Amino acid sequence: MAVNLPRDIRAFLSEYRRKGLASCPQETECNDNFEFYKNRLRCQPDGLLVEEILDQWKGDYNKLEFGHGYIQWLFPIQEDGINFAAQRLMPHEISAMRADAEVMRRIVRAYTMMLDFYGMRLQSEETGLVGRALPPGSYNSRYVNLLYAPHNNLRISRILKCLSELGLERLNAGFVLHVLNEQSEHAELKSPFICDSMDRWWANCIRDDHEREWVTRLIARVRSGQRVFTRQMYENVLEGRRQTGKFPTELLDGSTS
């Protein structure tokens, strides 16, 4: 593992093996995240059930932008955050949440709600393919917000870590490569803050070594001007991974196909 990676990314990639997780006196009794996603526990400080957030807040961009407590409830990870009323994700909760189809459907709904907030939409849950929000042109104001509200970069890191923890890591490359396509082909989402967050955090929120290395190498080629990463390439690599289980090596060599 590269020593120059941020500390939280190194902890994430090591699956927190060197990090104490005793955030509860009786760890196995700490089930707030599971209970919240079962729609049986209200988050704090907003006092809402998960179904109420997913039903009422989608498209309410002011709530999603200026509220800060909800993000740890919707995307729990094995790290503390700024909302001390939210419980850190416990290892036993990960197993329980992954095994519960209802919980997993809600996790995907939470992800699609945040994609909409960022001006994007999930086009394929199977491959992780992401596109611009509909109707055409509606993504513009959301992209501008993402450019000028950099606290969302931290939120995205949390979202990607959570997806990995809960068995949805296939979605992560779909998000990162969509942003890379927008930067490379359309000069969108290209601020220094976003590029730094993407290169050091988002691209490394992938525990699969082959996939993480492939994504980071492609980003390096695009950043150096050796490659324009088109939408067609983006769609092709995700479909290729679906069929073969791996990303193609051709994009990392000198070919242009």
C-alpha positions in Angstrom: 0.0 0.0 0.0 1.4 3.4 -1.0 2.6 5.3 2.1 1.6 8.7 0.6 -2.1 7.8 0.6 -4.2 9.8 3.2 -4.3 8.1 6.6 -8.1 7.4 6.4 -7.6 5.7 3.0 -4.8 3.5 4.4 -7.1 2.5 7.3 -10.0 1.8 4.9 -7.8 -0.3 2.5 -6.5 -2.3 5.4 -10.1 -2.9 6.5 -9.4 -1.0 9.7 -7.4 -4.0 11.1 -5.0 -1.6 12.9 -7.7 0.7 14.1 -9.6 0.3 17.4 -13.3 0.1 16.9 -14.5 0.2 20.5 -16.9 3.1 20.0 -19.5 1.3 22.2 -18.9 -0.3 25.6 -20.7 -3.4 24.3 -19.9 -3.5 20.6 -22.3 -6.3 19.6 -25.2 -4.4 21.2 -24.6 -1.4 18.9 -27.0 -1.7 16.1 -28.1 1.8 15.3 -27.2 1.7 11.6 -29.0 -1.6 11.0 -32.0 -0.5 13.0 -32.1 2.8 11.1 -32.0 1.0 7.7 -34.7 -1.4 8.9 -36.8 1.8 9.3 -37.2 1.2 13.0 -34.9 3.9 14.4 -35.0 7.7 13.8 -31.8 9.4 12.9 -30.6 12.3 15.0 -30.7 15.3 15.0 -33.3 15.2 12.2 -35.6 12.7 13.9 -36.6 11.0 10.7 -36.9 7.3 9.6 -34.8 6.3 6.6 -38.0 6.0 4.4 -39.0 9.5 5.3 -35.6 10.9 4.2 -35.6 8.9 1.0 -39.2 9.9 0.2 -39.2 13.5 1.3 -35.6 14.7 0.7 -35.0 13.6 -2.9 -34.8 16.7 -5.0 -34.8 19.0 -1.9 -31.3 20.3 -2.6 -31.3 22.9 0.2 -31.9 20.2 2.8 -29.2 17.9 1.3 -26.7 20.8 1.0 -27.1 22.5 4.3 -28.0 19.5 6.5 -25.0 17.8 7.8 -26.2 15.2 10.3 -27.9 12.9 7.9 -24.9 11.8 5.8 -23.4 9.6 8.5 -26.8 7.8 9.0 -27.3 7.2 5.3 -23.7 6.2 4.7 -22.2 4.7 7.8 -18.5 3.7 7.8 -16.1 2.4 10.4 -14.9 5.9 11.1 -16.2 8.7 13.3 -17.6 11.9 11.8 -18.9 15.2 12.9 -22.3 14.0 14.0 -21.7 12.5 17.4 -25.3 11.2 17.6 -24.5 8.8 14.8 -22.9 5.5 15.5 -19.8 4.2 13.8 -20.5 1.2 11.5 -19.9 -2.0 13.5 -18.4 -5.1 11.8 -21.4 -7.3 12.9 -23.7 -4.7 11.3 -22.0 -5.0 8.0 -22.8 -8.7 7.8 -26.4 -8.1 8.8 -27.0 -5.3 6.4 -25.4 -7.1 3.5 -27.7 -10.1 4.1 -30.9 -8.0 4.2 -32.3 -7.3 0.8 -34.6 -4.6 2.1 -31.7 -2.7 3.6 -29.6 -3.1 0.5 -32.4 -1.6 -1.7 -32.5 1.4 0.6 -28.7 1.8 0.4 -29.0 2.0 -3.4 -31.9 4.5 -3.1 -29.8 6.6 -0.8 -27.0 6.5 -3.4 -29.3 7.5 -6.2 -30.7 10.4 -4.1 -27.2 11.7 -3.7 -26.3 11.2 -7.3 -29.4 13.3 -8.2 -28.1 16.0 -5.8 -24.8 16.0 -7.7 -26.5 16.3 -11.1 -26.2 12.6 -12.0 -28.3 9.4 -12.2 -27.6 5.7 -11.9 -28.2 4.1 -15.3 -27.3 0.6 -14.3 -27.2 -0.9 -10.8 -25.4 -3.9 -12.3 -22.5 -2.1 -13.8 -22.5 1.1 -11.9 -23.0 3.2 -15.1 -23.7 6.8 -14.2 -25.0 9.6 -16.5 -26.1 13.2 -16.3 -29.3 13.9 -14.6 -32.5 14.2 -16.6 -34.1 16.3 -18.2 -31.1 17.4 -20.4 -29.5 20.5 -18.9 -30.7 20.0 -15.4 -27.3 18.8 -14.3 -25.7 22.2 -14.9 -26.7 23.9 -11.6 -25.9 20.8 -9.6 -22.4 20.5 -11.2 -21.8 24.2 -10.3 -22.9 23.5 -6.7 -20.4 20.6 -6.6 -17.6 22.8 -7.8 -18.2 25.5 -5.2 -19.3 23.5 -2.2 -16.2 21.3 -1.5 -17.5 19.8 1.7 -19.4 17.5 -0.7 -16.0 16.0 -1.7 -15.8 14.6 1.8 -19.3 13.3 1.6 -18.5 11.5 -1.6 -15.5 9.8 0.0 -17.8 8.6 2.8 -20.4 7.4 0.3 -17.8 5.3 -1.7 -16.4 3.8 1.4 -19.8 2.8 2.6 -20.7 1.2 -0.7 -17.5 -0.8 -0.5 -18.2 -1.9 3.1 -21.7 -3.0 2.2 -20.9 -5.1 -0.9 -21.7 -2.5 -3.5 -18.1 -1.6 -4.5 -18.9 -2.3 -8.2 -20.7 1.1 -8.1 -17.6 3.0 -7.1 -15.6 2.8 -10.4 -18.8 3.8 -12.2 -19.0 7.0 -10.3 -15.2 7.9 -10.5 -15.0 7.0 -14.2 -18.1 9.1 -15.0 -16.4 12.1 -13.4 -13.2 11.3 -15.3 -15.2 11.3 -18.6 -16.8 14.6 -17.8 -13.4 16.1 -17.0 -11.6 14.6 -20.0 -14.2 14.9 -22.8 -16.2 17.9 -21.6 -14.0 19.9 -19.2 -16.7 19.6 -16.5 -16.0 19.1 -12.8 -12.4 19.9 -13.3 -11.6 22.2 -10.3 -8.4 21.6 -8.4 -10.4 20.6 -5.3 -12.4 17.9 -7.2 -9.3 16.6 -9.0 -7.4 16.3 -5.7 -10.3 14.6 -4.0 -10.7 12.2 -6.9 -7.1 11.4 -7.3 -6.2 10.9 -3.6 -9.5 9.7 -2.1 -12.3 8.6 -4.5 -10.2 6.5 -6.8 -8.7 4.8 -3.8 -12.0 3.9 -2.2 -11.8 0.6 -4.0 -10.4 -2.4 -2.1 -10.0 -4.6 -5.1 -6.3 -4.2 -5.9 -6.6 -4.8 -9.6 -9.5 -2.5 -10.0 -8.1 0.3 -7.9 -4.7 0.2 -9.7 -6.5 0.2 -13.1 -8.6 3.2 -12.2 -5.6 5.2 -10.8 -3.4 4.4 -13.8 -6.2 5.6 -16.2 -6.6 8.8 -14.3 -2.8 9.4 -14.4 -2.9 8.9 -18.2 -5.8 11.3 -18.6 -4.1 13.9 -16.3 -0.9 13.7 -18.3 -2.7 14.3 -21.6 -1.9 10.8 -23.0 -5.6 9.8 -23.2 -9.0 11.4 -23.8 -11.5 9.2 -21.9 -14.7 9.4 -24.0 -18.2 8.4 -23.0 -18.0 5.4 -25.4 -14.9 4.2 -23.7 -16.5 4.6 -20.3 -19.6 2.6 -21.3 -17.4 -0.1 -23.0 -15.1 -0.6 -20.0 -18.0 -1.1 -17.6 -19.7 -3.5 -20.0 -16.4 -5.3 -20.5 -16.0 -5.7 -16.7 -19.5 -7.1 -16.5 -18.7 -9.7 -19.1 -15.2 -10.7 -18.1 -14.9 -9.6 -14.5 -12.0 -7.2 -15.2 -11.3 -3.9 -16.9 -9.4 -4.1 -20.2 -5.7 -3.4 -20.2 -5.8 -1.7 -23.7 -6.7 1.7 -22.3 -3.6 1.7 -20.2 -1.2 1.2 -23.2 -0.7 3.4 -26.2 -3.7 2.3 -28.2 -6.6 4.7 -28.8 -9.4 2.2 -29.3 
